Amino acid sequence: NSTRNPAVLDKDMNVEGIQHDFDYRTGIWRTRWQLQDSDVWTNFTANHCGYLRQTGAVYATVRGTAQASSVNNDPVTAKAGQSEAAGTYAINRAAMGFDTSALPDGANIVAADLYIWAQAAAASWPRQWNLTVLENDNLADVLVDWDYSDLLGFSQIAGQLSSDDLPITPTANGWIRIPLNAVGIAQINKTGTTYFGLISSKDYSDNSAPGAATIESLDFDGGGGSNKPILAVKTAV
């Protein structure tokens, strides 16, 4: 970048070098600045993304059982949330992993966002719930039925997005951004795989059953989909 002094930039940059040149034809000094962006974003695509599902007539039983009735590893469509239809409750708890070992050991992570590709309707009104990201060190690349309870028992909230910000029928097919909080940022593993869960806030903390014929859930591209989840990590030099 070449400009007369003083150089004015609209963001923080690192100055890697400065070169002063005198133009004898014009009699003007010029300064050349070698700049590097002080903030760097790196995207990591999910290695694995699936979900665990449990259904039944009694919400407390569906929520509190230890094992999932079905385990879905790397499906085209993953699901996160809960619903009720014809007297049957369903709870879906998603999980995903990202190989973040390419981050330098000394990297200063200052922000991170989780992106998922919405496929279908997110909710029926009223939409009084949050799509909740959970940190979890007990997950692995291949989901097993016991992960259903582990997502509640061994997790903290790593980020949330209000259902008001999710797609509405028939809107679909678009990226959803969920900013991660300090817990989520601390979860990022610089030497291996970073795991996150994704569930409904009512399932996680409220223990609140959905109303009759109510959907509090989101379908999104899973590990077998064309647009796998992405973890975007911002580091400061």
Accessible surface in RSA format (square Angstrom, percent):
REM  Atomic radii and reference values for relative SASA: ProtOr
REM  Chains: A
REM  Algorithm: Lee & Richards
REM  Probe-radius: 1.40
REM  Slices: 20
REM RES _ NUM      All-atoms   Total-Side   Main-Chain    Non-polar    All polar
REM                ABS   REL    ABS   REL    ABS   REL    ABS   REL    ABS   REL
RES ASN A   1   117.51  81.0  62.93  60.8  54.57 131.4  31.82  76.6  85.69  82.8
RES SER A   2    58.04  49.0  31.21  41.6  26.83  61.8  24.07  51.3  33.96  47.6
RES THR A   3    49.20  35.0  38.64  39.2  10.56  25.2  24.14  32.4  25.06  37.9
RES ARG A   4   147.64  62.0 139.72  71.2   7.91  18.8  55.89  76.4  91.75  55.6
RES ASN A   5    87.76  60.5  60.50  58.5  27.26  65.6  27.52  66.2  60.23  58.2
RES PRO A   6   115.87  84.4 103.00  93.9  12.87  46.8 106.40  87.8   9.47  58.9
RES ALA A   7    36.45  33.5  10.78  16.6  25.66  58.4  11.21  15.8  25.24  66.9
RES VAL A   8   130.16  85.7 100.46  90.9  29.70  71.6 102.40  89.0  27.76  75.3
RES LEU A   9    80.33  44.7  50.30  36.0  30.03  75.5  53.30  37.4  27.04  72.8
RES ASP A  10   146.27 102.5 104.21 103.7  42.06  99.5  54.17 127.5  92.10  91.9
RES LYS A  11    98.94  48.3  78.65  48.3  20.29  48.3  68.14  61.3  30.79  32.8
RES ASP A  12   116.56  81.6 107.94 107.4   8.62  20.4  26.72  62.9  89.84  89.6
RES MET A  13    60.27  31.2  34.71  23.0  25.56  60.9  32.18  27.4  28.09  37.2
RES ASN A  14    42.08  29.0  38.98  37.7   3.10   7.5  11.44  27.5  30.64  29.6
RES VAL A  15    77.65  51.1  46.62  42.2  31.03  74.8  46.62  40.5  31.03  84.2
RES GLU A  16    93.27  53.5  58.45  44.2  34.82  82.9  14.29  27.6  78.98  64.5
RES GLY A  17    25.73  31.7   0.00   N/A  25.73  31.7  25.41  69.7   0.32   0.7
RES ILE A  18    89.49  50.9  52.81  39.3  36.68  88.4  53.96  38.9  35.53  96.4
RES GLN A  19   100.73  56.3  96.82  70.8   3.91   9.3  33.39  71.1  67.34  51.1
RES HIS A  20   113.06  61.8  90.34  62.8  22.72  58.1  60.71  62.6  52.34  60.9
RES ASP A  21    45.13  31.6  41.72  41.5   3.41   8.1  25.88  60.9  19.25  19.2
RES PHE A  22    70.15  35.1  49.92  30.9  20.23  52.6  50.07  30.4  20.09  57.5
RES ASP A  23    33.40  23.4  25.74  25.6   7.67  18.1  15.77  37.1  17.63  17.6
RES TYR A  24   190.75  89.1 163.04  92.8  27.71  72.1 118.57  89.1  72.18  89.0
RES ARG A  25   218.13  91.6 178.14  90.8  40.00  95.2  84.06 114.9 134.08  81.3
RES THR A  26    77.86  55.4  46.60  47.2  31.26  74.5  54.92  73.8  22.94  34.7
RES GLY A  27    46.62  57.5   0.00   N/A  46.62  57.5  20.02  54.9  26.60  59.6
RES ILE A  28    54.78  31.2  51.80  38.6   2.98   7.2  54.78  39.4   0.00   0.0
RES TRP A  29   159.42  64.0 143.95  69.7  15.47  36.3 124.24  66.2  35.18  57.1
RES ARG A  30    85.54  35.9  84.36  43.0   1.18   2.8  20.20  27.6  65.34  39.6
RES THR A  31     6.84   4.9   6.17   6.3   0.68   1.6   0.42   0.6   6.43   9.7
RES ARG A  32   113.84  47.8 111.96  57.1   1.88   4.5  30.32  41.4  83.53  50.6
RES TRP A  33    52.23  21.0  47.52  23.0   4.72  11.1  48.32  25.8   3.92   6.4
RES GLN A  34   116.71  65.3 110.40  80.7   6.31  15.0  36.39  77.5  80.32  60.9
RES LEU A  35    44.91  25.0  14.35  10.3  30.56  76.8  14.35  10.1  30.56  82.2
RES GLN A  36    77.63  43.4  73.85  54.0   3.78   9.0  25.10  53.4  52.53  39.8
RES ASP A  37    50.89  35.6  46.72  46.5   4.17   9.9  21.53  50.7  29.36  29.3
RES SER A  38    15.43  13.0  15.42  20.6   0.01   0.0  12.37  26.3   3.07   4.3
RES ASP A  39    41.09  28.8  36.01  35.8   5.08  12.0   3.44   8.1  37.65  37.5
RES VAL A  40    60.51  39.8  57.77  52.3   2.74   6.6  60.51  52.6   0.00   0.0
RES TRP A  41   119.01  47.8  91.48  44.3  27.53  64.6  74.13  39.5  44.88  72.8
RES THR A  42    49.63  35.3  46.64  47.3   2.99   7.1  35.53  47.7  14.10  21.3
RES ASN A  43   101.56  70.0  74.68  72.2  26.88  64.7  17.43  41.9  84.13  81.3
RES PHE A  44    18.21   9.1  14.84   9.2   3.37   8.8  18.21  11.0   0.00   0.0
RES THR A  45    75.48  53.7  62.89  63.8  12.58  30.0  36.87  49.5  38.61  58.4
RES ALA A  46     4.04   3.7   0.00   0.0   4.04   9.2   0.00   0.0   4.04  10.7
RES ASN A  47    71.49  49.3  50.86  49.2  20.63  49.7  15.32  36.9  56.16  54.3
RES HIS A  48    56.45  30.9  56.43  39.2   0.02   0.1  40.95  42.2  15.51  18.0
RES CYS A  49     1.18   0.9   0.00   0.0   1.18   2.8   0.73   1.9   0.44   0.5
RES GLY A  50     2.31   2.9   0.00   N/A   2.31   2.9   0.15   0.4   2.16   4.8
RES TYR A  51    20.58   9.6  20.58  11.7   0.00   0.0   0.35   0.3  20.23  24.9
RES LEU A  52     0.00   0.0   0.00   0.0   0.00   0.0   0.00   0.0   0.00   0.0
RES ARG A  53    73.04  30.7  73.04  37.2   0.00   0.0  16.77  22.9  56.27  34.1
RES GLN A  54    25.05  14.0  25.05  18.3   0.00   0.0   3.58   7.6  21.47  16.3
RES THR A  55    55.33  39.4  41.22  41.8  14.12  33.6  12.68  17.0  42.65  64.5
RES GLY A  56    23.96  29.6   0.00   N/A  23.96  29.6  23.96  65.8   0.00   0.0
RES ALA A  57    78.67  72.3  56.30  86.9  22.37  50.9  56.30  79.3  22.37  59.3
RES VAL A  58    90.91  59.8  86.34  78.2   4.57  11.0  89.24  77.5   1.67   4.5
RES TYR A  59    19.38   9.0  16.22   9.2   3.17   8.2  16.22  12.2   3.17   3.9
RES ALA A  60    68.32  62.8  56.56  87.3  11.77  26.8  58.41  82.3   9.92  26.3
RES THR A  61    88.15  62.7  81.09  82.2   7.05  16.8  65.52  88.0  22.63  34.2
RES VAL A  62     3.09   2.0   2.00   1.8   1.08   2.6   3.09   2.7   0.00   0.0
RES ARG A  63    42.81  18.0  41.13  21.0   1.68   4.0   0.58   0.8  42.23  25.6
RES GLY A  64    60.18  74.2   0.00   N/A  60.18  74.2  31.58  86.7  28.60  64.0
RES THR A  65    43.16  30.7  31.40  31.8  11.76  28.0  16.73  22.5  26.43  39.9
RES ALA A  66    39.52  36.3  34.25  52.9   5.26  12.0  35.16  49.5   4.35  11.5
RES GLN A  67    67.81  37.9  65.36  47.8   2.46   5.8  12.24  26.1  55.57  42.1
RES ALA A  68    11.09  10.2   0.00   0.0  11.09  25.2   0.02   0.0  11.07  29.3
RES SER A  69    76.28  64.5  35.49  47.4  40.79  94.0  39.04  83.1  37.24  52.2
RES SER A  70    43.88  37.1  37.32  49.8   6.56  15.1  40.83  86.9   3.05   4.3
RES VAL A  71    54.07  35.6  24.49  22.2  29.58  71.3  24.49  21.3  29.58  80.2
RES ASN A  72    41.00  28.3  35.87  34.7   5.13  12.4   7.16  17.2  33.83  32.7
RES ASN A  73    65.90  45.4  40.77  39.4  25.13  60.5  23.66  56.9  42.24  40.8
RES ASP A  74    53.73  37.6  39.63  39.4  14.10  33.3  17.68  41.6  36.06  36.0
RES PRO A  75    30.18  22.0  19.75  18.0  10.44  37.9  30.18  24.9   0.00   0.0
RES VAL A  76    98.44  64.8  94.26  85.3   4.17  10.1  94.26  81.9   4.17  11.3
RES THR A  77    40.37  28.7  35.00  35.5   5.37  12.8  19.63  26.4  20.74  31.4
RES ALA A  78     0.00   0.0   0.00   0.0   0.00   0.0   0.00   0.0   0.00   0.0
RES LYS A  79    55.82  27.2  55.82  34.3   0.00   0.0  29.35  26.4  26.47  28.2
RES ALA A  80     0.00   0.0   0.00   0.0   0.00   0.0   0.00   0.0   0.00   0.0
RES GLY A  81     0.59   0.7   0.00   N/A   0.59   0.7   0.39   1.1   0.20   0.5
RES GLN A  82     0.51   0.3   0.32   0.2   0.19   0.5   0.51   1.1   0.00   0.0
RES SER A  83    25.51  21.6  25.45  34.0   0.06   0.1   8.11  17.3  17.40  24.4
RES GLU A  84    15.68   9.0  12.40   9.4   3.28   7.8   2.03   3.9  13.64  11.1
RES ALA A  85    64.31  59.1  59.64  92.0   4.66  10.6  60.93  85.8   3.38   8.9
RES ALA A  86   110.27 101.4  59.06  91.1  51.22 116.5  79.91 112.5  30.36  80.4
RES GLY A  87    44.44  54.8   0.00   N/A  44.44  54.8  32.56  89.4  11.88  26.6
RES THR A  88    62.68  44.6  59.48  60.3   3.19   7.6  29.79  40.0  32.88  49.7
RES TYR A  89    46.79  21.8  46.79  26.6   0.00   0.0   9.85   7.4  36.94  45.5
RES ALA A  90     6.11   5.6   5.75   8.9   0.35   0.8   5.75   8.1   0.35   0.9
RES ILE A  91     0.22   0.1   0.22   0.2   0.00   0.0   0.22   0.2   0.00   0.0
RES ASN A  92     6.31   4.3   6.02   5.8   0.29   0.7   0.00   0.0   6.31   6.1
RES ARG A  93     0.51   0.2   0.51   0.3   0.00   0.0   0.00   0.0   0.51   0.3
RES ALA A  94     0.00   0.0   0.00   0.0   0.00   0.0   0.00   0.0   0.00   0.0
RES ALA A  95     3.49   3.2   1.71   2.6   1.77   4.0   2.06   2.9   1.43   3.8
RES MET A  96     4.33   2.2   0.28   0.2   4.05   9.6   3.77   3.2   0.55   0.7
RES GLY A  97     1.14   1.4   0.00   N/A   1.14   1.4   0.09   0.3   1.05   2.4
RES PHE A  98     0.00   0.0   0.00   0.0   0.00   0.0   0.00   0.0   0.00   0.0
RES ASP A  99    66.98  46.9  58.32  58.0   8.66  20.5  13.23  31.1  53.75  53.6
RES THR A 100     0.00   0.0   0.00   0.0   0.00   0.0   0.00   0.0   0.00   0.0
RES SER A 101    53.73  45.4  36.07  48.1  17.66  40.7  16.03  34.1  37.70  52.8
RES ALA A 102    86.49  79.5  51.89  80.1  34.60  78.7  63.74  89.8  22.75  60.3
RES LEU A 103     8.21   4.6   4.65   3.3   3.56   9.0   5.00   3.5   3.21   8.6
RES PRO A 104    88.01  64.1  76.67  69.9  11.35  41.2  88.01  72.7   0.00   0.0
RES ASP A 105   111.88  78.4  91.20  90.8  20.68  48.9  38.14  89.8  73.74  73.5
RES GLY A 106    74.36  91.7   0.00   N/A  74.36  91.7  42.39 116.3  31.98  71.6
RES ALA A 107    15.25  14.0   2.59   4.0  12.66  28.8  12.22  17.2   3.03   8.0
RES ASN A 108    86.50  59.6  79.80  77.1   6.70  16.1  27.26  65.6  59.24  57.3
RES ILE A 109    23.28  13.2   6.30   4.7  16.98  40.9   6.30   4.5  16.98  46.1
RES VAL A 110    65.35  43.0  38.52  34.9  26.83  64.6  43.60  37.9  21.74  59.0
RES ALA A 111    30.04  27.6  28.87  44.5   1.17   2.7  30.04  42.3   0.00   0.0
RES ALA A 112     2.06   1.9   0.00   0.0   2.06   4.7   0.00   0.0   2.06   5.5
RES ASP A 113     9.63   6.7   9.63   9.6   0.00   0.0   0.00   0.0   9.63   9.6
RES LEU A 114     0.06   0.0   0.06   0.0   0.00   0.0   0.06   0.0   0.00   0.0
RES TYR A 115    61.41  28.7  61.41  34.9   0.00   0.0  35.20  26.5  26.21  32.3
RES ILE A 116     0.00   0.0   0.00   0.0   0.00   0.0   0.00   0.0   0.00   0.0
RES TRP A 117    54.29  21.8  54.28  26.3   0.01   0.0  46.72  24.9   7.58  12.3
RES ALA A 118     0.13   0.1   0.13   0.2   0.00   0.0   0.13   0.2   0.00   0.0
RES GLN A 119    42.13  23.6  31.53  23.0  10.60  25.2  14.01  29.8  28.12  21.3
RES ALA A 120    37.37  34.4  34.72  53.6   2.65   6.0  37.37  52.6   0.00   0.0
RES ALA A 121    30.83  28.3  20.29  31.3  10.54  24.0  20.29  28.6  10.54  27.9
RES ALA A 122     0.00   0.0   0.00   0.0   0.00   0.0   0.00   0.0   0.00   0.0
RES ALA A 123     9.02   8.3   0.00   0.0   9.02  20.5   0.61   0.9   8.40  22.3
RES SER A 124    34.93  29.5  28.90  38.6   6.02  13.9  20.79  44.3  14.13  19.8
RES TRP A 125   158.76  63.7 136.48  66.1  22.28  52.3 123.41  65.8  35.35  57.4
RES PRO A 126    85.10  62.0  81.27  74.1   3.83  13.9  83.25  68.7   1.85  11.5
RES ARG A 127     9.23   3.9   0.79   0.4   8.43  20.1   0.62   0.8   8.61   5.2
RES GLN A 128   133.31  74.5 115.18  84.2  18.14  43.2  43.52  92.6  89.79  68.1
RES TRP A 129     8.39   3.4   0.00   0.0   8.39  19.7   4.74   2.5   3.65   5.9
RES ASN A 130    47.51  32.8  47.51  45.9   0.00   0.0   0.85   2.0  46.66  45.1
RES LEU A 131     0.00   0.0   0.00   0.0   0.00   0.0   0.00   0.0   0.00   0.0
RES THR A 132     0.00   0.0   0.00   0.0   0.00   0.0   0.00   0.0   0.00   0.0
RES VAL A 133     0.00   0.0   0.00   0.0   0.00   0.0   0.00   0.0   0.00   0.0
RES LEU A 134     0.00   0.0   0.00   0.0   0.00   0.0   0.00   0.0   0.00   0.0
RES GLU A 135    18.70  10.7  18.70  14.1   0.00   0.0   3.74   7.2  14.96  12.2
RES ASN A 136     0.00   0.0   0.00   0.0   0.00   0.0   0.00   0.0   0.00   0.0
RES ASP A 137   115.49  80.9  86.33  85.9  29.16  69.0  33.23  78.2  82.26  82.0
RES ASN A 138    75.94  52.4  51.59  49.9  24.34  58.6  10.63  25.6  65.31  63.1
RES LEU A 139    11.74   6.5   1.27   0.9  10.47  26.3   1.29   0.9  10.45  28.1
RES ALA A 140    57.10  52.5  51.41  79.3   5.69  12.9  52.24  73.6   4.86  12.9
RES ASP A 141    59.61  41.8  52.97  52.7   6.64  15.7  13.08  30.8  46.53  46.4
RES VAL A 142    98.20  64.6  92.98  84.2   5.22  12.6  93.37  81.1   4.84  13.1
RES LEU A 143    11.00   6.1   6.71   4.8   4.30  10.8   6.71   4.7   4.30  11.6
RES VAL A 144    78.85  51.9  75.33  68.2   3.52   8.5  78.85  68.5   0.00   0.0
RES ASP A 145    45.29  31.7  42.96  42.8   2.33   5.5   7.80  18.4  37.49  37.4
RES TRP A 146   133.88  53.7 133.88  64.8   0.00   0.0 113.59  60.6  20.29  32.9
RES ASP A 147     6.86   4.8   6.86   6.8   0.00   0.0   0.00   0.0   6.86   6.8
RES TYR A 148     0.00   0.0   0.00   0.0   0.00   0.0   0.00   0.0   0.00   0.0
RES SER A 149    33.18  28.0  27.77  37.1   5.41  12.5  22.99  49.0  10.19  14.3
RES ASP A 150    30.80  21.6  30.78  30.6   0.02   0.0   0.19   0.4  30.61  30.5
RES LEU A 151     0.00   0.0   0.00   0.0   0.00   0.0   0.00   0.0   0.00   0.0
RES LEU A 152    38.96  21.7  23.64  16.9  15.32  38.5  23.64  16.6  15.32  41.2
RES GLY A 153    58.53  72.2   0.00   N/A  58.53  72.2  30.31  83.2  28.21  63.2
RES PHE A 154   119.24  59.7 103.76  64.3  15.48  40.3 113.04  68.5   6.20  17.7
RES SER A 155    15.20  12.8   0.00   0.0  15.20  35.0   0.33   0.7  14.88  20.8
RES GLN A 156   105.09  58.8 104.32  76.2   0.78   1.8  29.65  63.1  75.44  57.2
RES ILE A 157    54.18  30.8  47.93  35.7   6.25  15.1  47.93  34.5   6.25  17.0
RES ALA A 158     0.00   0.0   0.00   0.0   0.00   0.0   0.00   0.0   0.00   0.0
RES GLY A 159     4.03   5.0   0.00   N/A   4.03   5.0   4.03  11.1   0.00   0.0
RES GLN A 160    69.82  39.0  47.11  34.4  22.71  54.1  14.68  31.2  55.14  41.8
RES LEU A 161    24.63  13.7  22.58  16.2   2.05   5.1  24.63  17.3   0.00   0.0
RES SER A 162    42.91  36.3  36.90  49.2   6.01  13.8  26.82  57.1  16.09  22.5
RES SER A 163     0.00   0.0   0.00   0.0   0.00   0.0   0.00   0.0   0.00   0.0
RES ASP A 164    96.30  67.5  72.70  72.4  23.60  55.8  25.43  59.9  70.87  70.7
RES ASP A 165    95.18  66.7  67.44  67.1  27.74  65.6  20.07  47.2  75.12  74.9
RES LEU A 166     7.14   4.0   0.00   0.0   7.14  17.9   0.71   0.5   6.43  17.3
RES PRO A 167    22.15  16.1  13.33  12.2   8.82  32.1  21.55  17.8   0.60   3.8
RES ILE A 168    77.35  44.0  75.78  56.5   1.57   3.8  75.82  54.6   1.54   4.2
RES THR A 169    89.55  63.7  72.66  73.7  16.89  40.2  64.20  86.2  25.35  38.3
RES PRO A 170   126.37  92.1 103.63  94.5  22.74  82.7 109.02  90.0  17.35 107.8
RES THR A 171    82.63  58.8  73.67  74.7   8.96  21.4  52.26  70.2  30.37  45.9
RES ALA A 172    36.02  33.1  14.94  23.1  21.08  47.9  16.04  22.6  19.98  52.9
RES ASN A 173    99.66  68.7  81.40  78.7  18.26  44.0  16.31  39.3  83.35  80.6
RES GLY A 174    26.95  33.2   0.00   N/A  26.95  33.2  26.24  72.0   0.71   1.6
RES TRP A 175   104.76  42.0  72.93  35.3  31.83  74.7  53.87  28.7  50.89  82.6
RES ILE A 176    12.68   7.2   9.52   7.1   3.16   7.6  12.68   9.1   0.00   0.0
RES ARG A 177   122.43  51.4 111.52  56.9  10.91  26.0  33.20  45.4  89.24  54.1
RES ILE A 178     0.00   0.0   0.00   0.0   0.00   0.0   0.00   0.0   0.00   0.0
RES PRO A 179    55.29  40.3  49.98  45.6   5.31  19.3  49.98  41.3   5.31  33.0
RES LEU A 180    14.82   8.3   0.00   0.0  14.82  37.3   0.61   0.4  14.21  38.3
RES ASN A 181    60.81  41.9  50.65  48.9  10.16  24.5  40.96  98.6  19.84  19.2
RES ALA A 182    80.78  74.3  67.84 104.7  12.94  29.4  71.17 100.2   9.61  25.5
RES VAL A 183    49.84  32.8  44.31  40.1   5.53  13.3  48.14  41.8   1.70   4.6
RES GLY A 184     0.00   0.0   0.00   N/A   0.00   0.0   0.00   0.0   0.00   0.0
RES ILE A 185    37.80  21.5  35.04  26.1   2.76   6.7  35.04  25.2   2.76   7.5
RES ALA A 186    87.58  80.5  50.34  77.7  37.24  84.7  61.91  87.2  25.67  68.0
RES GLN A 187    23.61  13.2  12.38   9.0  11.24  26.8   4.12   8.8  19.49  14.8
RES ILE A 188    12.51   7.1   0.00   0.0  12.51  30.2   0.00   0.0  12.51  34.0
RES ASN A 189    52.21  36.0  46.75  45.2   5.45  13.1  12.77  30.7  39.44  38.1
RES LYS A 190    58.84  28.7  53.89  33.1   4.96  11.8  28.15  25.3  30.69  32.7
RES THR A 191   106.94  76.1  77.17  78.2  29.78  71.0  58.55  78.6  48.39  73.2
RES GLY A 192    20.54  25.3   0.00   N/A  20.54  25.3  20.54  56.4   0.00   0.0
RES THR A 193    36.53  26.0  25.16  25.5  11.36  27.1   4.60   6.2  31.92  48.3
RES THR A 194     0.71   0.5   0.00   0.0   0.71   1.7   0.71   1.0   0.00   0.0
RES TYR A 195    34.54  16.1  34.51  19.6   0.03   0.1  22.06  16.6  12.48  15.4
RES PHE A 196     0.12   0.1   0.12   0.1   0.00   0.0   0.12   0.1   0.00   0.0
RES GLY A 197     0.00   0.0   0.00   N/A   0.00   0.0   0.00   0.0   0.00   0.0
RES LEU A 198     0.03   0.0   0.03   0.0   0.00   0.0   0.03   0.0   0.00   0.0
RES ILE A 199     0.00   0.0   0.00   0.0   0.00   0.0   0.00   0.0   0.00   0.0
RES SER A 200     0.27   0.2   0.00   0.0   0.27   0.6   0.00   0.0   0.27   0.4
RES SER A 201     8.27   7.0   8.21  11.0   0.06   0.1   5.43  11.6   2.84   4.0
RES LYS A 202    33.67  16.4  33.67  20.7   0.00   0.0  10.50   9.4  23.17  24.7
RES ASP A 203     0.34   0.2   0.34   0.3   0.00   0.0   0.00   0.0   0.34   0.3
RES TYR A 204    46.38  21.7  36.00  20.5  10.38  27.0  16.16  12.1  30.22  37.3
RES SER A 205    72.01  60.8  38.88  51.9  33.13  76.3  33.09  70.5  38.92  54.5
RES ASP A 206    85.53  59.9  59.77  59.5  25.76  60.9  15.90  37.4  69.63  69.4
RES ASN A 207    84.17  58.0  66.53  64.3  17.64  42.5  13.82  33.3  70.34  68.0
RES SER A 208    39.43  33.3  34.52  46.1   4.90  11.3  16.74  35.6  22.69  31.8
RES ALA A 209    43.13  39.7  21.20  32.7  21.93  49.9  21.20  29.9  21.93  58.1
RES PRO A 210     4.65   3.4   0.33   0.3   4.32  15.7   0.88   0.7   3.77  23.4
RES GLY A 211    41.27  50.9   0.00   N/A  41.27  50.9  34.28  94.1   6.99  15.7
RES ALA A 212    90.22  82.9  62.96  97.2  27.26  62.0  64.17  90.4  26.05  69.0
RES ALA A 213    80.94  74.4  57.68  89.0  23.26  52.9  61.95  87.2  19.00  50.3
RES THR A 214    16.33  11.6  16.25  16.5   0.08   0.2   3.61   4.9  12.71  19.2
RES ILE A 215    76.06  43.3  76.06  56.7   0.00   0.0  76.06  54.8   0.00   0.0
RES GLU A 216     4.01   2.3   4.01   3.0   0.00   0.0   0.03   0.1   3.98   3.3
RES SER A 217    10.46   8.8   9.98  13.3   0.48   1.1   8.44  18.0   2.02   2.8
RES LEU A 218     0.34   0.2   0.00   0.0   0.34   0.8   0.34   0.2   0.00   0.0
RES ASP A 219    29.87  20.9  29.71  29.6   0.15   0.4   1.39   3.3  28.48  28.4
RES PHE A 220     0.00   0.0   0.00   0.0   0.00   0.0   0.00   0.0   0.00   0.0
RES ASP A 221     9.69   6.8   9.67   9.6   0.01   0.0   0.09   0.2   9.60   9.6
RES GLY A 222     0.00   0.0   0.00   N/A   0.00   0.0   0.00   0.0   0.00   0.0
RES GLY A 223     9.22  11.4   0.00   N/A   9.22  11.4   0.23   0.6   8.99  20.1
RES GLY A 224    40.59  50.1   0.00   N/A  40.59  50.1  19.23  52.8  21.36  47.8
RES GLY A 225     5.27   6.5   0.00   N/A   5.27   6.5   1.80   4.9   3.47   7.8
RES SER A 226   111.65  94.3  71.34  95.2  40.31  92.9  40.08  85.3  71.57 100.3
RES ASN A 227    45.22  31.2  41.51  40.1   3.71   8.9   3.71   8.9  41.51  40.1
RES LYS A 228    67.80  33.1  63.39  38.9   4.40  10.5  27.42  24.7  40.37  43.0
RES PRO A 229     0.01   0.0   0.01   0.0   0.00   0.0   0.01   0.0   0.00   0.0
RES ILE A 230    38.94  22.2  38.94  29.0   0.00   0.0  38.94  28.0   0.00   0.0
RES LEU A 231     0.00   0.0   0.00   0.0   0.00   0.0   0.00   0.0   0.00   0.0
RES ALA A 232     5.12   4.7   5.12   7.9   0.00   0.0   5.12   7.2   0.00   0.0
RES VAL A 233     0.02   0.0   0.00   0.0   0.02   0.0   0.00   0.0   0.02   0.1
RES LYS A 234    50.47  24.6  50.47  31.0   0.00   0.0   2.87   2.6  47.61  50.7
RES THR A 235    17.50  12.4  17.50  17.7   0.00   0.0   4.75   6.4  12.75  19.3
RES ALA A 236    31.70  29.2  20.69  31.9  11.02  25.1  21.03  29.6  10.67  28.3
RES VAL A 237   108.97  71.7  53.04  48.0  55.93 134.8  80.58  70.0  28.39  77.0
END  Absolute sums over single chains surface
CHAIN  1 A    11397.5       8745.2       2652.3       6116.0       5281.5
END  Absolute sums over all chains
TOTAL         11397.5       8745.2       2652.3       6116.0       5281.5
